[in-house]
C-alpha cells in the first residue's frame, strides 16, 4: 500500500511538472469539466469563472467518463484521464458557472454530451480568429423610421490583437434570406475601431441585414450578421414637429490656417487652427472638435500663452501641444467636460531650448506611442526624443548623417500599436523604423519629390507618405512591402475636381483610424480626405472639409443617405457635401468641359443617389450617376408638344424619389412627369396656370403648384383647384418622405408644414432668428432639413 502511494505520488508530481502553468494566473492544479451541449463548431462546459476557467485556456476532451482519482489529492479533482484525447478545444467565452469553447480542427471521434474535458496547460492556444460572444439588439427586432439602433458586439480575442470593424447594411427581399442588391438604412460609420455602430432605420418597410467583418492585426477575421426589421414610417413621427437649429452646414470659413489634426478612438476629430492675422485683433488660435458623425460640437480658443502651438496629440489622460517657437511641450489634463475647460486648466510643460537630451532645437512633429510615451522629432538635431507622460526624459534615437539609420532632413513622425516609430527623412528619401529605443530597419520612399507627412493606418497595416511636389500619397503596405499611389493633384475627365483635390502647402498627414488619410492643406485652410484602401490608380479622393465656397447657391437638395447637393445658379457649379461635412464632388462651373451647364435652375436626387440638374435654356435634364460621372444622354427633349419640355421653372424629386416632376410656364401641360429612363408625359391640360412659381407631387400622386401667391391642388385625373390659402412670396415647395408638404415663404421668413392630405392647412411654422430670409430647402430621408438663407448667404441645418 505504501508502495502504491509512493508510485501514485510520483505520477502526480510528474504529471503536474509536465503540464506546468500557462501563465502566472493559471493554476498547476488540473481543472476538469463536463460537456453539456454540442454545436457544429463549439461545446458548452459545466464549469466557468468560479472554477478558475479563463478565455484562451486549452482543454482536452476524452472519449469517456473514466477518471482515475488519486488518493493523495483527497479525491477533489481528477488529475489523470485513462483514455486518449479525441478533441482539443479553446475557451472563447466564460460565464460564472459555464464556458463556451471552440473546437480545434476535426475531432478523432464523435463528441457526445457527458464527455469530460481536462485543462491542459502545456498547450498554448494558437492565434484565434475574433469570436463574437454576444450581439445586441436581438435579431429580428423591429424599428420604425429614423429610430437609432445602437449595435454592440462582445468580442473574444487575444488581448494583444487590435481589432478593426467594417460594416455594411443590405436590404433583404421579404421572400428570400439572401442579401439584396442595394443598401438599406444608414450606418453612422463604415469602419470603426470599437465593436459599436448605429443603424438609422430607413423609411422603406422591410427586412435589413447589418453585417460586420472583424479584422485583427494577426490577419484573422470573422463575420457576424444581424437581421433587423423596418416597420416603415411611423405616422406619429412628423418631420418638422421638433426641428432644432444645428448651425451652419459646411461653412466656408470653417478653418483658418490649419496646423494639425488628430482623431481619438471614438472617431472624434480635433483640428488645431492658428487663426487669422495677429493674435491681437485677429482670429485667435483654437481647437475645433467634431463628432464621428461630422457635427461640429465645440470650438475652444487657446489662451494667448499657447498661440504658437502647432501640433497636438492625445494620451488616455492628457492633451499635449507642441510649441516649436518656445521649444516646449505643454500638457493639459483632459477634462470630463468641454475642450474649453481642458485648455483653461493648469498647464504643465517640459523641454527647453538647446542641444542634447531633453532639449529642443527645432521640433517639427509629435506623436504618442503604444506605451503612452510622448515622442518628439527634432529636425535640427536629427533625433527623436521620448518622454514619459510626466515629462521625464527617457531616451533619444537617431543621429545626423547619410548612413543607414541616420537622418538628413527628418520631417514627420508616426507610430503603430506594435511599438514601432516611423520617421520620414526627406533628405535621404527613407522611412526609418525604430522600436524599443533602437533603430530597427529602413526602406526607400516611393517618391523622390518633397516629402512632408507620414501616417500609419492600423486598419490595413500600411503607411501613407505625402509627396507634396508630385502631388501624391504613397501607400506602403507593411505586409507586402509594396506601394500604391493616391493622387491629390489629379487631372481627369472632371477638371473642376482638380481644385477640390489639390493640396498646395504643408502636406502634413494623419490617419483617421478607419482607413482614411487626412492631409492638412495650410494654404487652402482645409483638410483633404483620401482612402487608404485604394489598390489601383484611382485617386482615392473622399472629400475636402473647409476651403471651398458654397455661398451664393440658391438651390439645395437633400439626398437619401443624408448628403447635400448645392447648385449655384450664377457660377453654374454643383457641389455635393456628405453628412459628415466633407465636400466630395463638384460638377460644372466655368472651367468644366463636355457637360457644362447652360442655365441650371434646379437639382434633384433619386432614391439611389443619382443626380439630376434641370437646364432651363436647353429644356433638358442632365443626369449623373451616384459617383458624379455624367451619363451619355440628357433626359427629355426641347419642344412645345405635350411630351416635350419648354419654359422650365422648377424640378422636384422628393418624397419617395421615384420620378421627376418638372414645372413649366406654358399655356397648358404645366406639370411634366418623367421617369429616370427619360420616359414620361405631361399632365393633361386641365387648367391654365397664370403665373406658376414652384410645384411638387405628393406621395399620393396629387400635384401642388404655387400660382402667383395661391396654392393650387391637382388630384390624379381631376381638375385644378385653387385653395383658400395665400402667401406673400413663395420660393420653394417640396414633399417630405412622410408625405407632408414644406413651403418656403421668404418674405414672412418662415417655412410652413402642411398635412399630407390637405396642403392648404398649416400644421406648424418653422422659423429661427438666425434664418431671416429662407430661399430654398432640401430634405433627406432621415429628418434633416437644409435651409439656404439669402440674407446670410449660408446653408443652415435643422434636425430633431
N, C-alpha and C positions, 0 to 999 in steps of 0.2 A: 504493500500500500504506500509505504514511504517512497519506494522507487517510482511508483506511478505519479505521485505528487511532484517528485523532482523532475521527472520527464515532462510532466504537464507544465510545470513552471518554466522549464527551458523552452518548450514550444511557445508558450505565451510570450515570453520575453523576446524570443527570436522573431516572432510574428510582429510584435509591436515595433521592434527595431527596424524590421524590414519595411514596414509601412511608413513610419515617420510622419511628422506633421506636414500638411500642405502649406500652412502659413502660421504666423505667430498666434493667430486666433483659433486654429484648428487643434482639436484635442487629439492626443495619441490614443485615447480610448475609442474603440470602434463603435460606430452607430449603425444599427440595423433598423430597417423599416419594412413595411409590408405593402405590396402593390394592391391598391384598392380599386383602380379604374385604369382602362387602357383605351387610347385613341390611336389614330394612324401613325402619329409621329411622337407621341408623348405618353407618359404614365403619371398617375397620382399616387403619392406615397402617404402613409398614415402618420407620418411624423413631420414636424416643421421646426419653426424657430425655437420653440420651447425645448426641443431636444438637441439644439445646437446646430441644426442644419442651416447652411447659408447658400446663397446663389453661387454657382460655378463649382460646387462640390461634385465629385465623380462617385457614382455608386455602381457596384457590380450586382447584376440580377442573376439569381441562381434558379435552377430548373425545378427545385422542390423546396419543401419547408424543413428538411432535415437539418437540424442545428445541433452542434456539439457544444454544450455549456460546460466550461471547465470549472472545477470546484474552487480554484483559488480566487476567482473574481466574484464569488458569492452568488453565482447564477443570475447576476443582474442584467448582463448584456451578452449576447452571443459574440464570440470573438473568432470563431473558426467555422467556416461552412464546409460541409463534407463534399458537396458536389461541385462540378465545374461551372464556370461563368458562361451564360448563354447570351447575355446582352450587357451593354455598358451605357449608362445614362448620365446626363449632366443636369444638375438642378438649375432651373431657369427662374422660377418664382416661388417664394416662400410665404406661407401664412403661419399663424401661431401653431397649429397642430397638423397641417398638411403641407405638401410640397408638390410642385409640378416639375417634371424632369423630361428633357428631350432625349430621344433615343439616338445613339451613335450608329450610323450605318444600318445594316440589316441584322436582326437577331439570328443566332445559330439555330434556335428552335422557337416555336411559337410561345409568345408571352401569355401568361394567364394570371387572372386575379388570384391573390393569395401567395404568390411567389415572394421570397424575401430579397431585399436589396441591401447590400453591405457597403458602407462607406469605404472607399479605397483611397487613402491619402497619398499613395505613391503615384497616382495618376494625375497629371496636370491637364486640365481642360484645354483642348485646342481652341484657337481663336474662333469664337462662335459668331454666327450671324445675329444681328439685332433681333430681339424677340419681343413681340407686343403682348404684355401680360394682361392689359385691360385697355378698353377704349370707351369713351363716353362722347355723346349720349348713346343710348341703346339703339341698335339697328332698327330700321323701320319706324323710327319716331317721326311724327308728322308736325309740320310747322306751317305757319301762314306767311303770306307775302311780307318781305322786309324784316322778318324775325331774324335776329342774330343768334346763330348757333355756335357756341364755343365747343370746339372739338379738342379733346385732350387724350393723349396716349400715355400709358405707363410702359416704359421700355426697359428690358433687361439686357445688359451688355457689359463688356469689360469696362471697368472704371476709367482705364487709360485711353479708351477709344472715344474720340469726339464723334458726334453724330450730326448729320445734316438731313433735312427732310424736304422732299419735293412733292408738291400737292397738285392734283388736278381734280376737276369735277366734270362729270358727264351726265347727260340725260339718259334715261333708260326707257325704252318702249314699254308700255304697260303690259303687253302680252309676251314679253320676252325678257330674259335675265341678262342678255348680252348688253354691252355698253353702247350707248347711242353715238352718233357722229358729231354732235355739237355740244358745246359747253352748257352747263346749267347752273344758274346762280352765280354768285361772286365769292371767291375766296379772297380774304384780305391780303394774304401773301401767297406767292407761288412757291417760295422757298423760305424755310425758317431754320434757325439754329436750335430751337426748342421744339418739343413734340406737341405744339399747340397751334391752332389756327382758328379762324372764324369764318363760317359759311353764312352768307346772307341769302335767305330763301327767295327764289325767283317768283315772279308773278304768274308764270305758267304752271298750272296744276299738273302734277305727275310725279314719277319716281326719279330719283337722282342718286348717283353714286360718287362719293368722295373717296379718292384713292391717294394714299401717301406711300412714297417709296423712301425707305430709311437707308442711309449710307453711313458707314463708319470708316475711320482712317485706315483700317486694315484691308479695305476693299470689299468687305462683306456687305450684303444688302438684304433687305426684307421688304415685303409689300403687305399693306393692310388696306382693307376696303370697308367702308361703312355706307349702308344704304339708308337714304333719308327720303321723306315724302313731303312734297309741297302741296298744301291744300288750296293754293292759289290766293287770289286777292281776298282779303278779309273785309267784308262790307263795313265793318265797324271802324276800320282804319281809313281815314280820308286824308289824302295829301293836302297840305295847307292848314290842317287843323292845329298843328303845334310847331310850325316852322319857326326856327330861331335864326338870328343873324350870325353868320360864321366868319365874316370878314371878307376881304378882297381875295378873289381867286386868281392865282398866277399873276401876282403883282409884278410889274416890270422893274421896279426899283427894289426888288426883294433883297438884293445883296449890293454892297459897295466894298470893293477891294477885298475879295475873299482871300483869306490867308491859309485856312486849314479846314478840314472836315474829318469827322470820325463817327463811328457807329458803335452802339452798345449791343449786348446780347439780345435785347428785346426788339432790335431793328430801328430804334430811335436814332435820328441823325442830328449831329451837333455841328454847326457851322460857325467858325470863328471869322469874323469880318472886321476889317480895320477902319471902317467908316470912311467918310469923305472929307477932304480939306484938313486943316489943322484941328487938333482936338478941341481947342477953344474956338467956338464959332462954327465948327463943322459937325458932322455926324459922329458921335462917339463910337469907339470900337465896342462890339457886342458879341454875344453868343446866342445864336438862334437855335431853338430846339423844335424838331419835327417828330411827330409820332410815326409809327411804322406805316400808318395809312396815309401819310403825307401831310397831315394837318399841322400847320404851324401853331405850336402851343405857347411859345414864350420867346421873347427877345429881351435878354438881360444885358444891360450896359456894363462894361468893365469900368471899375474905378480908374481915375486918371493915373494912378500909380502903376497900372498894368497896361497902359495904352500901347506899349511896344511889343507885347507878346504876339508871337506869330505861329506857334504850334500848340496843339492841345492833345491830351491823352488821358484815359481813364483807367484806374485800377478799380478793385472792388470797393474801396473806401474813399478814394481821393480823386480829385481833378488836378491835373498837372498842366501848367502853362510854361512854355519856354520863352524866355525874354532874351533874345540874342544881343540886343543893344546893351543891356546891363550885365550880360553874361551870368545869368542866374536861372534856376528853375524854381517856379512858385507852386506851392502845394496848398490846395483848399480841401477841407473835409466836406465830402458830399452831404448835402442836407437832404432830409426826407421831404422837404418842401420844394420850393422852386429853385431854378438856377440862380435867380437874383439873390436868394438867401445864401446859396453856396458862395457866390462871389463876394458877398458882403461879410462873410465870416473871417475869422482871424487867419492870416496867411503866414505860412512858414516857407522860407526859401533856403536853398543851398547852392553851392558853387560860387566861384568868384572869377574875376578876370585874371588871366595869367597863363603860364605854360606848365604842364605837369598834371599829375593825378589830382582829381577834384577841382581842377581849374579849367576855364573855357577861354579859347582864343577867338574862334568863330563857329559857334554851334549852329548847325543848319537843320537838324532833324531830330525827332524824338519818338520813341515807341515804348510800349510796355511788353516785357517778355512773358513767357508762360509761368514764371515764378513771381510775377507781380513786381519785378525789378524795373527800374527806370533806366533806359539806355539812351545816351546822348551821343550823336555823331558830331564830331568837331572837324570841320573842313580844314582849318589851319594846321591842326596837329595830326591830321590823318589818323584819327583814332576814335574808337568807341569806348565811352566810359560808362560803367554800370554802377548804379546806386540802389540801396535799399529804399523802401517807401519812406523810411525815416530820414533819408537824405545822407545816410552814411555811405561813403565811398567804398566799393568792393574791389573792383579790378578794372583794368583797361585792356583793350585789344587793338591790334593793328599798328602800322608804322608807315611813314612816308617812304616811297621807293617804287621801283619798276619791276621788282622780282615777284615771284609767286607769293601771295599772301600779303602784299604791300599795296599801298594806295597812292594815287597821284592827285585825283580830284574827287574825293568821296562826296556825294551829293544827297543821298537818300538812304533811309533805313526801314526795314520791315522785320517782323518776327512771325513765327508759326507756333502752333500748340505743342510741338515736339521739342521746344527749347532751342531752336535754331534762330540765328540772326542773319539777315541778308543785307549786305552793304553794297550799294550801287556805286561803282567807281567810274566816273565819266572820263577820267584821264586814261586809264588802261582799257576801257570798254569791257569791264569784267563785273561779275557779281561774286563777291566774296562771302563764303559761308562760315559762320563761327558757331561753336557750341561748347558749353561748359567753360567758357572763358578762353578757349583756344581756337586758332584757325583750323578749319576742317578741310575745305576744298574751295575751288573757284571754277567758274566757267565763263565763256565768252558770251557777250550780249548778241542779240540777233540783229542789232543795228549799229551803225558807225557814226550816226549823227549826234546831236546834242541830247544827252541823256539827262532827264530831270526828275524822274519819280519811279518808285518801286513799291509794290504791294503784294501781299500774299493772300491767295484765295483758298480758304480751307476746304471749300466745297469740292474742288477739283484738284487740290494739292498742286497748285500752279502759281507762278509768279507773273505779275504784269510789270512791264518795263516800258516807260514812256520815252520815245524818241521825238522830241519836240520839233527838231529840224526836218525830219522826214514825215512828220505827221502821222505816226503810227504808235500803237501799243503792241509790243511783242509779248505774247503769252507763252511762257516757258513751263512745260509740264515737268514736274519733279519725278514723275513716274516713268515717262517715256523719253525724257531729255530731248524733247523736240519743241520747235517754235511754231506758233500760229500768229498771223498778223491781223490786228484790228486797226482799221484806218480811221483817223479822225480829221483828215484833210481830203476826204473822199470826193471824187468827181464822177458822176454817173449820169443817169437819164434825168435826174431832177436837180438842175443847177441851183434851185432855191434851197436845197438841203445843205449845200456846201457851207454857207454861212452859219447854219444851225449847228453843224457838227464841228466846225473848225475850232481848234484850241490854239490861241495865239501867244499866250505868255504863261509863265510859271510851270504848268505841266506836272505839278505835284499829283501823286496818285495814292488813293486809298481804296480798300476793299469794303464793300458793304456787308460782307459775311454771307451773302446769298448769291454768289457768283456774279456780282456786278463790280466793275472797276469804275470809280468816280475820279475824274480828272478835274483839278482846280484850274480854271481859266481866269487868272487875275485880271487881265486886260478886259475880258468880257464880263467881269463881275458876275460870274456864273459857274455852274457845275455841269460837266458833261458825264453822262452815264453810258457805259458800254458793257456788253455781255462778255463774261469770261468763258462762256460755253461755246462760243463760235469756233467751228473747226474748219471752215472754208475761208475763201477770200471775201466773204461778206463783211461789210464794215462793222457789224456788231453794235451799231448805234441804237441806244434805247431811249435817249431823251436828254434835254437840257433844261436846267432849272435856273431861272433868272436870266437877265441879259437879252431877252427877246421881247420886243414891244408888241403888245396886243391891244393897246388903247386905240380908240377911234373906230373900232369894229362896231357894226350896227346889227349884226345877225349872229345869234348863238343857237346851238342845237345840242341837247344832251344825248349821249349815246347810250345804248343798252347797258354797257358794263360800267358806266359812270364816267367815261371820258367826255370831254367838252370840245365841240367844234366851234371855231370863231371865224367868221367871214368878215373881212374888212373890205367893204364895197369900194372904197376910194383907192386903196393900194392894190385891190384885186388879189389879195393874199388870203389863203385859208390856212388856219393853224389848228392843230389838234393837241389838246392837253390831257394827260392821264389824270385819273382821280387822285394820284399822289403828287400832282403838280409838275410833272415832267413833260416838257413840250417834245413830242416825238415825231411830228410830221408838219411840213409846210408845203403847200401846193399853190401854184400860180405866182402872182407878183410880176413886176416889170421885167425881171430877168429870166422869166420862165419861157421855155421853148416847147413847141409841139402841143401843148394843151393850155395855152394862155386863155384866161377868162376874158371875155369881151365886156359884158355888162352883168356881172354876177349880182343877183338880188336876194337870193336865199339859199340856205343849206339844210339838208335833212340827212338822217341816218336810218338805215334799215335795221331789222332785228338781228341781222348777222354782222352788223358793223360796217357794211358798205356805205360809201359816201356819195351824195348826190348834190350837185350845185346847179341851180336854175339860172340860166343865162338869158336875160330878157331880150337882148338885141338879136341873138341867134335863134331865139324861140326854141331852145333845146335844153336838155339836161345832161351835164357832164356826169359821168359815173366812174367811180374809183372803187377798187376792192378795199378790204379792211386794212391792208398794209400800205395803201396810198398809191398803188400803181394804176394808171388810167386804163380803163377798158377800151377796146378798139372803137366802138361806136357810141355815139351820143343817143340819148333816148328822145323820142318824139321827132316831129318834123315841122318846120315853119309853114304856115299857110292859114287860110281863113276858113277852110272846111271844118266840119264838126269834129273830125278825127285829128285835126292839126292844132298847132299852138300859135298864138299871136297875142301881143299886148300882155305878156306875163307879168304878174304883180307879186305873187306870193306862193309858197310851196309848204306843204305840211306832210310829215310822216310820223306823227306822234301816235299816242295810243298803242295799238298792237304792232305798229311799224311794219305792216304787211304790204302797203302800197302807197303811192304818192297821190296827193291831191293838189292840183295847181289851179290857182285863181287867176282869171284873165279879165281884162277890161274890154268887153265886146258887147254888142247889142244882145246877143243871146249865147247860150252854151258857156256861161262864165266859169263853171267849175268842171275840171277835167280830171278823171280818174285814170291812173296809169300804173300798171304793174311793173315790177323790176326787170321784166323782159322787154319793156318798151311798148307792150300792147296795152291799149286802153280805149276809153271812149269819153266824149264829153257828156256831161249830164244833159238830159233832154231840155229843150227850150221851153221852160215852164213859166218864165217871167223875165222881165228886163230889170237888171240891176243898174241903177243910175250911176252910182259912184262907189264901186267896190274898193275896199281898203285891204282887208285880210280875210282869210277864210280857213276852215279846217273841217274835218269829218270826225264824227263821234264813233265810238266802238259799236254803236247800234246801226251805223250806216247813214245816219242823218247828217246833212251838211249844215254848217253855220257860217254866215257871211256878215261882215260888217259893211253895210251900205251907207256911206257917209258917216253918220253917227248912230244909226239904227241897227239893231241886231235882227237878222233875218234867218229864219229856220226853213230848211227844205227837207221834208221827210222822204224816204225812198218811195219813188213813184208818185209823189204828191206835188202840190204847188207851193211856191214860195210864200212864206207867211211872215210879215214884219211883226216883231214883238213890240210890247209897250215900253221896253227898256231902252233908254237913250244914254249916250256917253258924251263926254266933252271931246276927247281926241284919242282914238284908239290907234295903237301902233303894232300890236301883235295879239294873236289869239291862238291857243293850242289846246290839245286834249291830253290829259294825263293818262297813265296806264290804268288808273282806277275809273276812267270814264268821265271824270269831272272836267269842266272847261276852265281855262285861265285866261282872262282878258286884261290887257295892259292899257291903262288909261294914263297917258303921260302927263296930261295937263293937271289932273287931280292927284297925280303922284302915288297911285296905288295899283295893286293887282287884285282883281276880283275873282273869287272862286265861285263857280256855278254848279248846281246839281246836274248830274248826267242826264236826267230825264226832264229837265226844264232849265235850259241855259239862261233864260231871262231872269231867273231868281238868284240873287246874290246870297250865298251862304256865309261868306266871310270876306273881309278885306285884308289884304296883306300889305302892310306899309311899315317902313322903318325910317328913322330920322336920317340915316346915312345914305338912303336911296331917295333922292329928291325928284329925279326925272327918269323913271324906268322906261326904257325904249323897247327892249326885246327880251324874251325869256326862253330858256331851254330847260327841259325836264329829262332826267334819266329814269331808269326803271326802278330806282330804289329810294325815291323820295327826296332827291336833291334838286334844288331849283337854282339856276344861274340867271342873274338879272344884269343886263347891261344898262348902266346909268349914264345917260347922255351928259348930265351935268359934270360928273367927276371923270367921265371917260374911262371908267373901270368896270370890271365884271365882279359882281358880288355873289357870294354863295349863301344860300339858305338851306337848312336841313333841320330835321327834328332830332 
